[in-house]
Every structure is written in C-alpha cells, then in structure tokens.
Amino acid sequence: MLGTFARGLITRLDMLLRGYSLARREVGVPPTEPEREFKGFQSWVEEKYGINSGQSWAKIILFYSVDEHEALQKFFELFEEYLNRNKSSEVDENSG
C-alpha cells in the first residue's frame, strides 16, 4: 500500500508547485517573496549537479536518487541547503 502511495512523490510535488504557480499567474496574483526565491532553485540545482540539460529540478534530483521516495527527501535537504546558501551570501554582503 505504501509503495503505491510513495510512487511519484517528487514528480507529484513538481506538478503541484507548477499548477499552483500557473493558477496564481492566471488570476493575476503576484508572486510572494518565497515564490520569487524558489525561482532560483532550478538554476541552483543545475549548477550543483553540473547539468545543463533543460530537465526540471525534480527530474535532476530523481536521476541522482534511488527512487521517488529518496528523491523527495533529497529535495527537502537540497532546498534547505539552497535557502541557507542564499542567507549566507546575504550575511556576507551585509557584513562586508
């Protein structure tokens, strides 16, 4: 049962986020600060893995994972790293 539920987790998250973003654009709701910040995640993942294939962040993470479940866990780890990296660079800019 859990195997059926777990199938497609990272892909489902990607589709959910894409649909949410599209719906907000369709009704003219401007992106929030966290949504604007998330836009850079794609290029950050490409840079981290050294990939310029045009694949989504979800497919890149899935490629480097054993399965969808691990990919979903890895997404949250990578996203936290991405957010912390941005915060570290902001602190450096404000300190210098």
Phi, psi and omega in degrees: 000311180297324179301319178295317180295319185287341182297128174081020185299308182293323179294319178295319178298314179302312180295321178299312181294321177295316180296317179300313181296316179297315180299318179296318178296318181301323181266004174078023178274123181292150181294146176281170177301314178298325178293320177295321179295323181295332181305327180282350183298320180303307182292328178295316179296317178301315180294318181300319182265359179065040184241133175232053188261351185082005178282152178291160177304323181296316180291325178295312180297318180297320179301323181266016179239162179289319182203181181298322181297311178297322179298321179295316177299317181295324177304311182295323176295314180294320180295321176296318177299317178300313180296317180293325178296316178296320179293322179296319180290328176294319179297316179299318180294320181285334181280327189274000000 
